Amino acid sequence: MSTVHSDDAILKNFKTNIELMLVKHGLTDVELSERAGFDDKGQVNAILNSTSLPNMAVPMRLADALRVPVETLLRDPKEHLSQKLEVLPLQDVDARAAQLMTAIFKATEKTLERFGDRPTMDSIIAWWKETGGSLVQCDQLSPHFDLVEANSSGGVPGVQHMGAMGLSATTLRSQQSARLEQFLATLNKTDLDELNTHIRTVSHSGVGMISPQTRVVELPELGDPIEVSFVRLMLPVTDISGQPYVLNYSTLLSESTPRRQEGRILKN
């Protein structure tokens, strides 16, 4: 049976899981704040005493610092602390994960700034449902999303379209598909494999996917590296000839200077 995740429940789970992780790793809240790269060393303490959900970039950075999936910090502690393992069909696991991530995003989306007529994820999904994912009726939305080839061979995905007002174009300061492919070529093998897996999954299943992401953008022509945290929506779509693509629409959560260790930039 599915569980409804309210804002209060997610916040309670988040705070409880942080406390448990502090004990497990023998860390103080200040040490975890430092490990996560927060400028404010009291950030974790503030979270533990907060009455509202933080920006989604916060749990993503904490999860990275603790080397656990972000879902681990947000779900009911009983689910991953229990000694009993529940065997579920793969589709049920996917459904639960999708429900949780959607609930988390909707809860934290309230804090995101809105710029002009920029569409929300809900409006993109509504368009997709109404049109069946046909790109014939997307003139108003196309400046905000990217299209990648659905049949990825495992290398750098081919970029068919790069929306001029999308997160990729604004971050990379270019509307050229080649620039996005150039950036994708800088991803490490793990991140690139994950991206291709998501593309294939969305394309073959016919179902969309929402996931939190963090990327370090480091291209010489862009100047200093930046760490970008965002929520990515992927949807299967087709053009007028029936050619399949995967639509990529991302909402920015935060930009920051990448954390460094011994002179090296730490990449996720």
C-alpha positions as CSV (number, residue, x, y, z in Angstrom):
1,M,0.0,0.0,0.0
2,S,1.4,3.4,-0.9
3,T,2.1,6.0,1.7
4,V,1.3,9.7,1.5
5,H,4.3,11.8,2.5
6,S,3.2,15.1,4.0
7,D,5.6,18.1,4.4
8,D,5.6,17.5,8.2
9,A,6.4,13.8,7.8
10,I,9.3,14.4,5.4
11,L,10.8,17.1,7.7
12,K,10.5,14.8,10.7
13,N,12.1,11.9,8.8
14,F,14.9,14.2,7.5
15,K,15.7,15.5,11.0
16,T,15.6,12.1,12.6
17,N,17.8,10.5,9.9
18,I,20.4,13.3,10.3
19,E,20.5,12.7,14.0
20,L,21.0,8.9,13.4
21,M,23.7,9.5,10.9
22,L,25.6,11.9,13.2
23,V,25.7,9.1,15.8
24,K,26.5,6.4,13.3
25,H,29.5,8.3,11.8
26,G,30.6,9.8,15.2
27,L,30.2,13.4,13.8
28,T,29.1,16.6,15.5
29,D,26.6,18.9,13.6
30,V,29.4,21.4,13.0
31,E,31.6,18.6,11.5
32,L,28.8,17.5,9.2
33,S,28.2,21.1,8.1
34,E,31.9,21.4,7.3
35,R,32.0,18.1,5.4
36,A,28.9,19.1,3.4
37,G,30.7,22.4,2.4
38,F,28.2,24.8,4.0
39,D,29.6,28.3,4.6
40,D,27.5,28.4,7.8
41,K,29.0,25.9,10.3
42,G,25.7,26.0,12.2
43,Q,23.7,24.9,9.1
44,V,23.0,21.3,10.4
45,N,22.0,22.6,13.8
46,A,19.6,25.1,12.2
47,I,18.1,22.2,10.2
48,L,17.6,20.1,13.3
49,N,15.7,23.0,14.9
50,S,13.8,24.1,11.8
51,T,10.0,23.9,11.4
52,S,10.1,23.9,7.6
53,L,11.7,22.0,4.8
54,P,15.0,23.4,3.5
55,N,15.8,23.9,-0.2
56,M,16.2,20.5,-1.8
57,A,19.9,21.2,-2.5
58,V,20.5,20.9,1.3
59,P,19.6,17.2,1.7
60,M,21.4,16.5,-1.6
61,R,24.7,18.0,-0.2
62,L,24.2,16.2,3.2
63,A,23.6,12.9,1.4
64,D,26.7,13.4,-0.6
65,A,28.8,14.2,2.5
66,L,27.4,11.1,4.2
67,R,27.8,8.9,1.1
68,V,24.2,7.8,1.1
69,P,21.3,8.2,-1.4
70,V,19.3,11.3,-0.7
71,E,16.2,9.1,-0.3
72,T,17.9,7.6,2.8
73,L,17.7,11.0,4.6
74,L,14.1,11.6,3.6
75,R,12.2,8.4,4.1
76,D,10.8,6.9,7.3
77,P,13.8,5.7,9.4
78,K,12.0,2.5,10.2
79,E,12.1,1.5,6.5
80,H,15.9,1.3,6.4
81,L,16.7,0.6,10.1
82,S,14.5,-2.5,10.3
83,Q,16.3,-5.8,10.3
84,K,13.5,-7.3,8.3
85,L,13.9,-6.9,4.5
86,E,10.7,-6.7,2.5
87,V,10.9,-8.1,-1.0
88,L,9.0,-6.1,-3.5
89,P,8.4,-6.3,-7.2
90,L,10.6,-3.9,-9.2
91,Q,7.6,-1.9,-10.4
92,D,6.5,-1.4,-6.8
93,V,10.0,-0.2,-5.8
94,D,10.0,2.2,-8.7
95,A,6.5,3.5,-7.8
96,R,7.4,4.1,-4.2
97,A,10.6,5.9,-5.2
98,A,8.8,8.1,-7.7
99,Q,6.1,8.9,-5.2
100,L,8.6,9.9,-2.6
101,M,10.7,12.1,-4.9
102,T,7.6,13.8,-6.3
103,A,6.3,14.5,-2.8
104,I,9.7,15.9,-1.8
105,F,9.9,18.1,-4.8
106,K,6.4,19.5,-4.4
107,A,7.1,20.3,-0.8
108,T,10.4,22.1,-1.5
109,E,9.2,23.7,-4.8
110,K,7.3,26.3,-2.7
111,T,10.7,28.0,-1.9
112,L,11.9,28.2,-5.4
113,E,11.8,31.6,-7.2
114,R,9.7,32.0,-10.3
115,F,11.0,33.8,-13.3
116,G,8.4,35.3,-15.7
117,D,6.5,32.8,-17.6
118,R,8.9,29.9,-16.9
119,P,6.8,26.7,-16.8
120,T,6.6,24.5,-13.8
121,M,7.1,20.8,-13.8
122,D,3.4,20.3,-13.3
123,S,2.6,22.3,-16.5
124,I,5.2,20.3,-18.5
125,I,3.7,17.0,-17.3
126,A,0.2,18.3,-18.0
127,W,1.2,19.2,-21.6
128,W,2.8,15.7,-22.0
129,K,-0.4,13.9,-20.8
130,E,-2.6,16.0,-23.0
131,T,-0.6,15.6,-26.2
132,G,0.7,12.1,-25.6
133,G,4.2,13.4,-25.8
134,S,3.9,14.8,-29.3
135,L,6.4,17.5,-30.1
136,V,4.1,18.9,-32.7
137,Q,2.4,21.0,-30.0
138,C,5.2,22.4,-28.0
139,D,6.1,25.9,-29.4
140,Q,5.6,27.7,-26.1
141,L,7.5,25.1,-24.1
142,S,10.4,24.2,-26.4
143,P,12.6,27.1,-25.3
144,H,12.7,25.6,-21.8
145,F,13.7,22.0,-22.4
146,D,16.4,20.0,-24.2
147,L,15.9,16.9,-26.3
148,V,18.3,13.9,-26.4
149,E,18.3,10.9,-28.6
150,A,16.4,8.0,-27.1
151,N,18.6,5.2,-28.4
152,S,21.7,6.0,-26.5
153,S,24.6,3.6,-27.3
154,G,26.3,4.2,-23.9
155,G,28.6,7.1,-24.9
156,V,27.7,10.7,-24.9
157,P,24.0,11.1,-25.7
158,G,23.2,13.0,-28.9
159,V,21.5,16.3,-28.2
160,Q,18.8,17.1,-30.8
161,H,17.6,20.4,-29.3
162,M,18.8,22.8,-26.6
163,G,16.2,25.2,-25.3
164,A,17.4,28.8,-25.2
165,M,15.8,29.5,-21.8
166,G,16.5,26.1,-20.3
167,L,18.9,25.4,-17.5
168,S,21.5,23.9,-19.8
169,A,21.7,26.9,-22.0
170,T,21.8,29.4,-19.2
171,T,24.4,27.5,-17.3
172,L,26.6,26.8,-20.3
173,R,26.0,30.2,-21.8
174,S,25.2,28.7,-25.2
175,Q,22.3,27.5,-27.2
176,Q,24.4,25.2,-29.3
177,S,23.7,21.5,-28.8
178,A,27.4,20.8,-29.3
179,R,28.2,22.8,-26.1
180,L,25.9,20.5,-24.1
181,E,27.5,17.4,-25.7
182,Q,30.9,18.9,-24.8
183,F,29.9,19.2,-21.2
184,L,28.4,15.7,-21.1
185,A,31.7,14.4,-22.4
186,T,33.3,15.7,-19.2
187,L,31.1,13.6,-16.9
188,N,32.8,10.7,-15.1
189,K,31.9,7.2,-16.1
190,T,29.5,6.6,-13.2
191,D,27.5,9.8,-14.0
192,L,27.4,9.1,-17.7
193,D,26.3,5.5,-17.2
194,E,23.5,6.7,-14.9
195,L,22.4,9.3,-17.4
196,N,22.3,6.8,-20.2
197,T,20.4,4.3,-18.0
198,H,17.8,7.0,-17.2
199,I,17.4,7.9,-20.9
200,R,16.9,4.2,-21.8
201,T,14.5,3.6,-18.9
202,V,12.3,6.6,-19.8
203,S,12.4,5.7,-23.5
204,H,11.6,2.0,-23.1
205,S,9.1,2.3,-20.3
206,G,7.1,5.2,-21.7
207,V,7.0,6.7,-18.1
208,G,8.6,10.0,-16.9
209,M,11.3,10.3,-14.2
210,I,12.0,13.0,-11.7
211,S,15.4,13.0,-10.0
212,P,17.6,15.3,-8.0
213,Q,21.0,16.0,-9.5
214,T,24.3,17.8,-8.7
215,R,26.9,18.5,-11.4
216,V,30.2,20.4,-11.4
217,V,30.4,22.5,-14.5
218,E,34.0,22.9,-15.5
219,L,34.7,24.2,-19.0
220,P,37.7,26.6,-19.6
221,E,35.6,29.0,-21.6
222,L,33.2,29.5,-18.7
223,G,35.7,30.6,-16.2
224,D,35.7,29.3,-12.6
225,P,33.9,25.9,-12.0
226,I,30.4,26.0,-10.5
227,E,28.5,23.3,-8.7
228,V,24.8,23.2,-9.8
229,S,22.1,21.4,-7.9
230,F,18.8,20.9,-9.8
231,V,15.8,18.7,-10.2
232,R,15.5,17.0,-13.5
233,L,12.3,15.8,-15.3
234,M,12.7,13.3,-18.1
235,L,9.7,12.4,-20.4
236,P,9.5,10.2,-23.5
237,V,8.4,12.2,-26.5
238,T,8.1,11.8,-30.3
239,D,8.5,14.2,-33.2
240,I,6.1,14.5,-36.2
241,S,7.7,11.5,-37.9
242,G,7.4,9.3,-34.8
243,Q,11.1,9.5,-34.0
244,P,11.5,9.0,-30.2
245,Y,13.4,11.4,-28.0
246,V,13.7,12.1,-24.3
247,L,12.7,15.5,-23.1
248,N,14.9,16.9,-20.3
249,Y,13.5,19.8,-18.2
250,S,15.4,21.0,-15.2
251,T,14.7,23.4,-12.4
252,L,17.6,25.1,-10.7
253,L,17.9,24.7,-6.9
254,S,21.3,26.3,-6.2
255,E,24.7,27.3,-7.6
256,S,27.8,27.3,-5.5
257,T,31.6,27.0,-5.6
258,P,32.6,23.3,-5.7
259,R,34.1,21.9,-2.6
260,R,37.8,21.1,-2.7
261,Q,40.0,18.6,-1.0
262,E,43.8,18.7,-1.3
263,G,43.6,21.0,-4.2
264,R,41.1,18.8,-6.1
265,I,37.5,19.6,-7.0
266,L,35.2,17.1,-5.5
267,K,32.8,15.9,-8.2
268,N,29.7,13.9,-7.5
